[in-house]
Amino acid sequence: MASHSLVDFVILLTAAVVLVPFSQALKIGTVPGFLIAGFAVGPSGLAVITEVEQVAIFAEIGVVFLLFIIGIEMKPSRIWQMRRLVFGLGAMQLIATGIVIAMAGYFLLDLSLKASLLIGLSLALSSTAFVLQLLTEGKSLTAVYGRTAFAILLLQDLAVVPLLAFVPLLVMPEINIGAEIGVKLAEALMIVFLVIVIGRYLLHPILHRVAQSGSPEIFTISAVLIVLGTAILTEHAGLSMAMGAFLAGLLISDSSYRHQVKAEIQPFRGLMLGMFFMSMGMSFNLSLLIDSPYQMMFLMLGLVLLKFAVLFPIAYFSGLTRNNSLAVSLILAQSGEFALVLFAMAKQTNVLDILLYEQLILIVVLSMLVTPILSTLAQKAIKTQEPDNLNAAEEIEEAPVVIAGYGRVGHRLGEILRLAEIPFVALDSNSELVARERAKGTPIFFGDVRQSNVLNAAGAKNAQVIIVTINYPDEAESVISALRANLPDVEIYSRAHDLENSKKLKKIGANAVVSENLEASIELSSLVLNSVGIDRNRSKNILDDYRISYYNQVNED
């Protein structure tokens, strides 16, 4: 007979499968879909699951995986490139919004100073998962307001780690806080230093050895082990599991294996993070909304308006135009998933009582549910664009070309692109080749290019052209087929061997193919025709006609 926990797990999966697609169809989004699914089966909904605590372990693991992915994406070089936006505009937004909300809680709602400070900083955070999803769907991530919103979210994600460490300090007696903070900070810095040193000298060699084994299953197990193992070790050392996972991600962020590791972790991250959002939805107390609908809606609207009012002048005086300032302030006016994480931790440490915790969860969820409306208003605000005074060097760079496979053909292609000063990213599953090329400064990463999620992790979604240079026809076909299914608008060029292979690659989705056999034959034929005395112009016409005839056959249905 199935255990009670397994039955609950199946119920949650069923609710997600039914309600998340429905939420997406209504343009509400994935995150609210998970929240609604959790609410539907939770105590305030159909009460199919009444013991919310049993789902807590899945929620905690979901947060661990989320922090790991954020750590991987926190490339130090990328943060430095956007430093003015991240540490200037982002830091001002977090501090100013946190202080204003904390003051409102302390003076207007008569909350304690500790609770007010925690609530202010937590509600100042926006929903990274939700906002990035909306920006990606609206193809606005590379627009000025999208880049600015991303930079602010980047700072907020960086701030989550110290905020997670800050919550336990709030339960200490005030008389001991001063002395304890110094001790705890020293301990935390020592642990972080040890994790970085150990990871620096052990993590990359281990991944290199696993990659050499050629077993995708072992690589997947290794990726999950890195996340959970580091999280558990840091928890035993006195820090949070989430911080350990963040550090592990940060260590891999500049590694050649980061795209493959990220691709292996994404399915686990998506599943467990969905469980986290559903557990938050299960904590949604509908009776609070029914008993005090006007109060809850007033508090939610007050939060959205307050965050908008604080961020708009900061963005405007940072060099953005009025329209872009409006868009940024609107898209970030909600609260987010990390507020839910911090409130859950604060409830466990008794910083927040049950009633206040449920009220805060309700306000956060309601603010997330109105985000699609805010996103629509943001899109309308940027219809009329004006030039911004932001430094162009702070833009998020996306390589316009992705090379899938960096063997002989891919290598030559990369050299030509470098001569033309065109940025590119290359992927290959040969760990020795990747290590050798990275030592030369080539922007290449380890990854199985047959997996579309690896290509997506390398920026394929935002690339102008993807070039498939894989030597093996079957692998090239699977890559092109997956790319065309996931990225219908991207230009795909591919290497092919012969006429039949060219036809097949063109049929399954390649925009253009180049046949190695044909091009080699034409070059050899050109030498022969010139050697036997054929006029160069006639020789060129013969070969051009043959090439056109050949590729016409490739393009035939």
C-alpha positions as CSV (number, residue, x, y, z in Angstrom):
1,M,0.0,0.0,0.0
2,A,1.3,3.4,-0.9
3,S,2.5,5.6,1.9
4,H,0.5,8.7,2.9
5,S,3.3,11.0,1.7
6,L,3.4,9.4,-1.7
7,V,-0.3,9.8,-2.1
8,D,0.0,13.5,-1.2
9,F,2.8,13.8,-3.7
10,V,0.7,12.2,-6.5
11,I,-2.2,14.5,-5.6
12,L,0.0,17.6,-5.9
13,L,1.4,16.4,-9.2
14,T,-2.2,15.9,-10.5
15,A,-3.3,19.3,-9.4
16,A,-0.2,20.9,-11.1
17,V,-0.9,19.0,-14.4
18,V,-4.5,20.2,-14.4
19,L,-4.3,23.8,-13.2
20,V,-0.9,25.1,-14.3
21,P,-1.6,24.7,-18.1
22,F,-5.0,26.3,-17.4
23,S,-3.3,29.2,-15.6
24,Q,-0.9,29.6,-18.6
25,A,-3.9,29.6,-21.0
26,L,-5.4,32.5,-19.1
27,K,-2.1,34.4,-19.3
28,I,-1.8,34.4,-15.5
29,G,1.6,32.6,-15.5
30,T,3.2,29.4,-14.2
31,V,4.0,30.6,-10.7
32,P,0.4,31.6,-9.9
33,G,-0.7,28.4,-11.4
34,F,1.3,26.4,-8.9
35,L,0.0,28.6,-6.1
36,I,-3.6,28.0,-7.2
37,A,-3.0,24.3,-7.5
38,G,-1.7,24.2,-3.9
39,F,-4.6,26.2,-2.7
40,A,-7.1,23.9,-4.5
41,V,-6.0,20.8,-2.7
42,G,-5.0,22.5,0.6
43,P,-7.0,23.0,3.8
44,S,-8.7,26.2,2.5
45,G,-9.7,24.5,-0.8
46,L,-10.9,21.0,-1.3
47,A,-9.0,19.8,1.8
48,V,-7.6,16.8,0.0
49,I,-4.3,17.4,1.8
50,T,-4.6,18.7,5.3
51,E,-1.1,18.3,6.7
52,V,0.9,21.0,5.0
53,E,4.0,20.1,6.9
54,Q,4.5,16.9,5.0
55,V,5.1,18.8,1.8
56,A,7.6,21.1,3.5
57,I,10.6,18.9,2.7
58,F,9.8,19.2,-1.1
59,A,9.5,22.9,-0.6
60,E,12.9,23.2,1.1
61,I,14.6,21.1,-1.7
62,G,12.9,23.3,-4.3
63,V,14.5,26.4,-2.8
64,V,17.9,24.7,-2.7
65,F,17.7,24.0,-6.4
66,L,16.6,27.5,-7.1
67,L,19.5,29.0,-5.3
68,F,21.9,26.7,-7.1
69,I,20.6,27.8,-10.5
70,I,20.8,31.5,-9.4
71,G,24.4,30.8,-8.3
72,I,25.3,29.4,-11.7
73,E,23.8,32.4,-13.4
74,M,25.7,34.8,-11.1
75,K,28.8,34.9,-13.2
76,P,31.2,37.4,-11.6
77,S,32.1,38.8,-15.0
78,R,28.4,39.4,-15.8
79,I,27.8,41.1,-12.5
80,W,30.9,43.4,-13.0
81,Q,29.7,44.3,-16.5
82,M,26.3,45.5,-15.1
83,R,27.8,46.8,-11.8
84,R,26.3,50.3,-12.0
85,L,22.8,49.0,-12.5
86,V,23.1,46.1,-10.1
87,F,24.9,47.8,-7.2
88,G,23.6,51.3,-7.9
89,L,20.0,51.2,-9.0
90,G,19.4,47.7,-7.6
91,A,20.8,48.4,-4.1
92,M,18.9,51.8,-3.9
93,Q,15.7,50.0,-4.8
94,L,16.1,47.3,-2.1
95,I,17.2,49.6,0.7
96,A,14.7,52.4,0.0
97,T,11.7,50.1,-0.5
98,G,12.7,48.0,2.5
99,I,13.0,51.0,4.8
100,V,9.7,52.6,3.6
101,I,7.7,49.3,4.1
102,A,9.4,48.7,7.5
103,M,8.4,52.2,8.6
104,A,4.9,51.6,7.5
105,G,4.7,48.4,9.4
106,Y,6.2,49.8,12.6
107,F,4.4,53.2,12.7
108,L,1.1,52.4,11.0
109,L,0.5,48.7,11.7
110,D,2.1,48.7,15.2
111,L,4.4,45.8,14.4
112,S,7.6,45.1,16.3
113,L,10.9,46.5,15.0
114,K,12.3,43.1,14.2
115,A,9.2,42.0,12.4
116,S,8.9,45.3,10.5
117,L,12.5,45.2,9.4
118,L,12.2,41.6,8.2
119,I,8.8,42.3,6.4
120,G,10.2,45.4,4.8
121,L,13.2,43.8,3.3
122,S,11.3,40.7,2.3
123,L,8.5,42.5,0.5
124,A,11.0,44.7,-1.2
125,L,12.0,41.6,-3.2
126,S,10.2,41.0,-6.5
127,S,9.4,37.7,-8.2
128,T,12.5,36.7,-10.3
129,A,10.9,33.6,-11.7
130,F,7.7,35.4,-12.7
131,V,9.2,38.7,-14.0
132,L,11.8,36.9,-16.1
133,Q,9.2,34.6,-17.6
134,L,7.0,37.6,-18.6
135,L,10.0,39.5,-20.0
136,T,11.1,36.5,-22.0
137,E,7.6,35.8,-23.3
138,G,7.3,39.5,-24.3
139,K,10.8,39.4,-25.9
140,S,11.7,42.4,-23.7
141,L,14.7,41.0,-21.9
142,T,17.1,42.8,-24.1
143,A,15.1,46.1,-24.2
144,V,16.3,48.9,-21.9
145,Y,13.6,48.4,-19.4
146,G,14.1,44.6,-19.5
147,R,17.8,44.9,-18.9
148,T,17.2,47.3,-16.0
149,A,14.6,45.1,-14.4
150,F,17.0,42.1,-14.8
151,A,19.8,44.1,-13.0
152,I,17.5,45.0,-10.1
153,L,16.4,41.3,-9.8
154,L,20.1,40.3,-9.9
155,L,20.8,42.4,-6.8
156,Q,17.7,41.1,-5.1
157,D,18.9,37.5,-5.7
158,L,22.3,38.4,-4.3
159,A,20.6,39.9,-1.2
160,V,18.6,36.7,-0.5
161,V,21.7,34.9,0.8
162,P,22.5,37.4,3.6
163,L,18.8,37.8,4.3
164,L,18.5,34.0,4.9
165,A,21.4,34.3,7.3
166,F,19.8,37.4,8.9
167,V,16.5,35.7,10.0
168,P,18.0,33.5,12.7
169,L,19.7,36.5,14.3
170,L,16.3,38.1,14.9
171,V,15.4,35.5,17.5
172,M,18.5,36.3,19.7
173,P,18.0,38.4,22.9
174,E,18.8,42.0,22.1
175,I,21.5,42.1,24.7
176,N,23.5,39.4,22.9
177,I,22.9,40.5,19.3
178,G,26.0,42.8,19.1
179,A,28.4,40.1,20.3
180,E,26.7,37.2,18.5
181,I,26.6,39.0,15.1
182,G,30.4,39.3,15.0
183,V,30.9,35.7,16.0
184,K,28.3,34.4,13.5
185,L,29.7,36.6,10.7
186,A,33.3,35.3,11.3
187,E,32.0,31.7,11.4
188,A,30.0,32.3,8.2
189,L,33.0,33.8,6.4
190,M,35.2,30.9,7.4
191,I,32.7,28.3,6.2
192,V,32.3,30.2,2.9
193,F,36.1,30.4,2.5
194,L,36.4,26.6,3.1
195,V,33.6,25.8,0.7
196,I,35.2,27.9,-2.0
197,V,38.7,26.5,-1.5
198,I,37.5,22.9,-1.4
199,G,35.2,23.4,-4.4
200,R,37.9,25.2,-6.4
201,Y,40.4,22.3,-6.1
202,L,38.0,19.3,-6.0
203,L,34.8,20.2,-7.9
204,H,36.2,20.9,-11.4
205,P,38.5,17.8,-11.4
206,I,35.6,15.6,-10.3
207,L,33.3,17.0,-13.1
208,H,36.1,16.5,-15.6
209,R,36.6,12.9,-14.6
210,V,32.8,12.2,-14.7
211,A,32.6,13.8,-18.2
212,Q,35.4,11.6,-19.4
213,S,33.4,8.5,-18.3
214,G,30.9,9.3,-21.1
215,S,27.9,8.3,-18.9
216,P,25.0,10.8,-18.9
217,E,23.4,9.0,-16.0
218,I,26.5,9.4,-13.8
219,F,26.8,13.1,-14.8
220,T,23.2,13.6,-13.7
221,I,23.8,11.9,-10.4
222,S,27.0,14.0,-9.9
223,A,25.1,17.2,-10.6
224,V,22.4,16.4,-8.0
225,L,25.0,15.2,-5.5
226,I,26.9,18.5,-5.8
227,V,23.7,20.5,-5.0
228,L,22.4,18.4,-2.2
229,G,25.8,17.4,-0.8
230,T,27.0,21.0,-0.5
231,A,23.6,22.1,0.9
232,I,23.7,19.5,3.7
233,L,27.4,20.1,4.5
234,T,26.8,23.9,5.0
235,E,23.7,23.2,7.1
236,H,25.7,21.0,9.4
237,A,28.4,23.7,9.5
238,G,25.8,26.2,10.8
239,L,24.6,28.0,7.6
240,S,21.4,27.4,5.6
241,M,21.0,24.7,2.9
242,A,20.1,27.4,0.5
243,M,23.3,29.3,1.0
244,G,25.3,26.1,0.5
245,A,23.5,25.5,-2.8
246,F,24.2,29.1,-3.9
247,L,27.9,28.7,-3.2
248,A,28.0,25.5,-5.2
249,G,26.3,27.2,-8.1
250,L,28.7,30.2,-7.9
251,L,31.7,27.8,-8.0
252,I,30.4,26.3,-11.2
253,S,29.4,29.6,-12.8
254,D,32.7,30.1,-14.6
255,S,33.3,26.4,-15.3
256,S,33.1,24.9,-18.8
257,Y,30.6,22.4,-17.4
258,R,28.0,24.9,-16.2
259,H,25.6,24.6,-19.1
260,Q,25.5,20.8,-18.9
261,V,25.1,20.9,-15.1
262,K,22.4,23.5,-15.3
263,A,20.6,21.4,-17.9
264,E,20.8,18.3,-15.7
265,I,19.5,20.1,-12.7
266,Q,16.6,22.0,-14.4
267,P,14.1,19.2,-14.3
268,F,14.6,18.6,-10.6
269,R,14.6,22.3,-9.9
270,G,11.3,22.7,-11.8
271,L,9.6,19.8,-10.0
272,M,10.7,20.7,-6.5
273,L,10.2,24.5,-7.0
274,G,6.7,23.7,-8.2
275,M,6.2,21.8,-4.9
276,F,7.5,24.8,-3.0
277,F,4.9,27.2,-4.7
278,M,2.2,24.6,-4.1
279,S,3.1,24.4,-0.4
280,M,2.8,28.2,-0.2
281,G,-0.6,27.9,-2.0
282,M,-1.7,25.4,0.6
283,S,-0.9,27.9,3.3
284,F,-3.3,30.4,1.6
285,N,-6.0,31.1,4.2
286,L,-9.1,31.9,2.2
287,S,-11.1,32.7,5.4
288,L,-8.8,35.7,5.9
289,L,-9.8,37.0,2.5
290,I,-13.5,36.2,3.1
291,D,-13.5,37.8,6.6
292,S,-11.5,40.9,5.6
293,P,-11.6,41.3,1.8
294,Y,-11.3,45.0,1.8
295,Q,-8.5,45.1,4.3
296,M,-6.5,42.4,2.4
297,M,-7.0,44.0,-1.0
298,F,-6.1,47.4,0.5
299,L,-2.9,46.1,1.9
300,M,-2.0,44.4,-1.4
301,L,-2.7,47.5,-3.5
302,G,-0.9,49.6,-0.9
303,L,2.2,47.3,-1.3
304,V,2.1,47.6,-5.1
305,L,1.6,51.3,-5.1
306,L,4.3,51.9,-2.5
307,K,6.9,49.8,-4.4
308,F,6.0,51.6,-7.6
309,A,6.2,55.1,-5.9
310,V,9.7,54.3,-4.5
311,L,11.2,52.8,-7.6
312,F,9.9,55.2,-10.2
313,P,12.0,58.3,-9.1
314,I,15.0,56.1,-8.4
315,A,14.9,54.7,-12.0
316,Y,14.1,58.1,-13.5
317,F,17.0,59.9,-11.9
318,S,19.3,57.0,-12.8
319,G,19.1,58.0,-16.4
320,L,16.0,56.1,-17.7
321,T,13.4,57.9,-19.7
322,R,9.9,58.4,-18.1
323,N,8.4,55.6,-20.1
324,N,11.1,53.1,-19.2
325,S,11.0,54.2,-15.6
326,L,7.2,53.5,-15.6
327,A,7.7,50.1,-17.1
328,V,10.4,49.0,-14.7
329,S,8.4,50.3,-11.7
330,L,5.3,48.4,-12.9
331,I,6.9,45.1,-13.7
332,L,8.7,45.0,-10.3
333,A,5.8,46.3,-8.1
334,Q,4.8,42.8,-6.9
335,S,6.4,40.8,-4.1
336,G,8.0,37.4,-4.9
337,E,8.9,33.9,-4.1
338,F,11.8,34.7,-1.8
339,A,9.5,36.7,0.4
340,L,7.6,33.4,0.9
341,V,10.8,31.6,1.7
342,L,11.9,34.3,4.3
343,F,8.4,34.4,5.9
344,A,8.3,30.6,6.1
345,M,11.7,30.6,7.9
346,A,10.6,33.5,10.1
347,K,7.5,31.5,11.2
348,Q,9.6,28.5,12.1
349,T,11.8,30.7,14.3
350,N,8.8,32.5,15.8
351,V,9.7,35.9,14.5
352,L,6.2,36.0,12.9
353,D,3.1,34.6,14.6
354,I,0.7,32.4,12.6
355,L,-1.9,35.0,11.9
356,L,0.7,37.6,10.6
357,Y,2.4,34.9,8.5
358,E,-0.9,33.9,6.8
359,Q,-1.8,37.5,6.2
360,L,1.7,38.2,4.6
361,I,1.4,35.0,2.4
362,L,-2.0,36.2,1.3
363,I,-0.7,39.7,0.4
364,V,2.3,38.3,-1.5
365,V,0.2,35.8,-3.5
366,L,-2.4,38.4,-4.4
367,S,0.4,40.8,-5.6
368,M,1.8,38.0,-7.8
369,L,-1.7,37.3,-9.3
370,V,-2.0,41.0,-10.5
371,T,1.5,40.9,-12.1
372,P,0.2,40.0,-15.6
373,I,-1.9,43.2,-15.5
374,L,1.2,45.2,-14.4
375,S,3.2,43.6,-17.2
376,T,0.6,44.6,-19.8
377,L,0.7,48.2,-18.5
378,A,4.5,48.1,-18.6
379,Q,4.4,47.0,-22.3
380,K,2.0,49.9,-23.1
381,A,4.3,52.3,-21.3
382,I,7.3,51.6,-23.6
383,K,5.5,51.9,-26.9
384,T,6.9,55.4,-27.3
385,Q,10.7,55.1,-26.9
386,E,13.1,57.8,-26.1
387,P,17.0,57.5,-25.9
388,D,18.3,56.5,-22.5
389,N,21.5,57.7,-20.8
390,L,22.5,54.2,-19.7
391,N,26.0,53.0,-20.4
392,A,25.9,50.7,-23.4
393,A,28.6,48.5,-21.7
394,E,26.1,47.5,-19.1
395,E,23.8,45.8,-21.6
396,I,23.3,42.1,-21.3
397,E,25.4,40.6,-24.0
398,E,23.9,37.6,-25.9
399,A,26.1,35.9,-28.5
400,P,24.3,36.1,-31.8
401,V,25.8,32.8,-33.0
402,V,25.8,29.4,-31.2
403,I,28.0,26.6,-32.7
404,A,26.7,23.1,-31.8
405,G,29.8,20.9,-32.1
406,Y,33.4,22.2,-32.1
407,G,35.3,19.6,-34.1
408,R,37.2,20.4,-37.3
409,V,34.4,22.3,-39.0
410,G,33.2,24.1,-35.9
411,H,36.8,25.1,-35.0
412,R,37.4,26.6,-38.4
413,L,34.0,28.4,-38.2
414,G,35.0,29.8,-34.8
415,E,38.3,31.1,-36.2
416,I,36.5,32.9,-39.0
417,L,33.9,34.4,-36.7
418,R,36.7,35.7,-34.4
419,L,38.4,37.3,-37.4
420,A,35.1,39.0,-38.3
421,E,34.7,40.0,-34.6
422,I,31.4,38.3,-34.3
423,P,30.7,36.9,-30.7
424,F,29.8,33.3,-30.5
425,V,29.3,30.5,-28.0
426,A,30.3,26.9,-28.8
427,L,29.2,23.6,-27.2
428,D,30.9,20.2,-27.4
429,S,30.7,16.9,-25.4
430,N,34.4,16.2,-25.7
431,S,35.8,17.3,-22.3
432,E,39.4,17.2,-23.5
433,L,38.6,19.4,-26.5
434,V,36.7,21.8,-24.3
435,A,39.6,22.1,-21.8
436,R,42.1,22.6,-24.5
437,E,40.1,25.3,-26.3
438,R,39.1,27.2,-23.1
439,A,42.8,27.4,-22.3
440,K,43.1,29.3,-25.6
441,G,40.3,31.7,-24.6
442,T,37.6,30.1,-26.8
443,P,34.0,30.7,-25.5
444,I,33.3,27.0,-25.4
445,F,31.4,25.0,-22.8
446,F,30.9,21.3,-22.1
447,G,27.5,20.0,-23.0
448,D,25.6,17.4,-24.9
449,V,24.2,19.3,-27.9
450,R,21.6,16.6,-28.5
451,Q,19.8,18.0,-25.4
452,S,17.8,21.1,-26.3
453,N,17.9,22.3,-22.7
454,V,21.7,22.5,-22.9
455,L,21.4,24.6,-26.0
456,N,18.8,26.8,-24.2
457,A,21.2,27.2,-21.2
458,A,23.9,28.4,-23.6
459,G,21.6,31.2,-25.0
460,A,20.1,29.5,-28.0
461,K,16.7,31.1,-27.4
462,N,18.3,34.6,-27.9
463,A,20.7,33.7,-30.7
464,Q,20.3,34.9,-34.3
465,V,21.8,31.8,-35.8
466,I,22.6,28.3,-34.6
467,I,25.1,26.3,-36.6
468,V,25.1,22.6,-36.3
469,T,28.5,21.2,-37.3
470,I,28.1,17.7,-35.8
471,N,29.9,15.0,-37.8
472,Y,27.4,12.2,-37.1
473,P,24.2,12.4,-39.2
474,D,21.9,10.8,-36.6
475,E,23.0,13.2,-33.9
476,A,22.7,16.2,-36.2
477,E,19.1,15.2,-37.1
478,S,18.1,14.9,-33.4
479,V,19.6,18.3,-32.6
480,I,17.9,20.1,-35.5
481,S,14.6,18.4,-34.9
482,A,14.6,19.4,-31.2
483,L,15.7,22.9,-32.0
484,R,13.0,23.5,-34.6
485,A,10.4,22.2,-32.2
486,N,11.5,24.4,-29.4
487,L,12.7,27.5,-31.3
488,P,10.5,27.8,-34.4
489,D,11.8,31.3,-35.4
490,V,15.6,30.8,-35.1
491,E,17.8,30.4,-38.2
492,I,19.5,27.0,-38.2
493,Y,22.4,26.2,-40.6
494,S,23.9,22.7,-40.7
495,R,26.7,20.8,-42.1
496,A,25.7,17.7,-44.2
497,H,27.5,14.8,-45.8
498,D,25.7,14.0,-49.1
499,L,22.5,14.7,-51.0
500,E,20.2,12.4,-49.0
501,N,21.5,13.7,-45.7
502,S,21.1,17.3,-46.9
503,K,17.5,16.6,-47.9
504,K,16.7,15.1,-44.6
505,L,18.2,17.9,-42.5
506,K,16.4,20.5,-44.7
507,K,13.1,18.6,-44.2
508,I,13.3,18.4,-40.4
509,G,14.0,22.1,-39.9
510,A,17.4,23.4,-41.1
511,N,17.0,26.7,-43.0
512,A,20.1,25.9,-45.0
513,V,22.6,23.1,-45.4
514,V,26.1,22.8,-46.8
515,S,27.1,19.4,-48.3
516,E,30.7,18.5,-47.6
517,N,30.8,16.0,-50.5
518,L,29.5,18.5,-53.0
519,E,31.8,21.4,-52.0
520,A,34.8,19.1,-52.0
521,S,33.8,17.7,-55.3
522,I,33.3,21.2,-56.8
523,E,36.7,22.4,-55.6
524,L,38.4,19.3,-57.1
525,S,36.5,19.7,-60.3
526,S,37.6,23.3,-60.6
527,L,41.2,22.2,-60.4
528,V,40.7,19.5,-63.0
529,L,38.8,21.8,-65.4
530,N,41.5,24.5,-65.2
531,S,44.2,21.9,-65.6
532,V,42.8,20.5,-68.9
533,G,42.4,24.0,-70.4
534,I,38.8,24.9,-69.8
535,D,38.2,28.6,-69.7
536,R,37.8,29.9,-66.2
537,N,34.5,31.7,-66.9
538,R,33.1,28.5,-68.5
539,S,34.4,26.4,-65.7
540,K,32.7,28.7,-63.1
541,N,29.4,28.6,-65.0
542,I,29.5,24.8,-65.2
543,L,30.2,24.5,-61.5
544,D,27.7,27.1,-60.5
545,D,25.0,25.4,-62.6
546,Y,25.8,22.1,-61.0
547,R,25.7,23.6,-57.5
548,I,22.3,25.2,-58.1
549,S,20.9,22.0,-59.5
550,Y,22.2,20.1,-56.5
551,Y,20.7,22.4,-53.9
552,N,17.4,22.6,-55.9
553,Q,17.2,18.9,-55.3
554,V,17.8,19.5,-51.6
555,N,15.0,22.0,-51.4
556,E,12.5,19.8,-53.2
557,D,9.6,18.5,-51.0
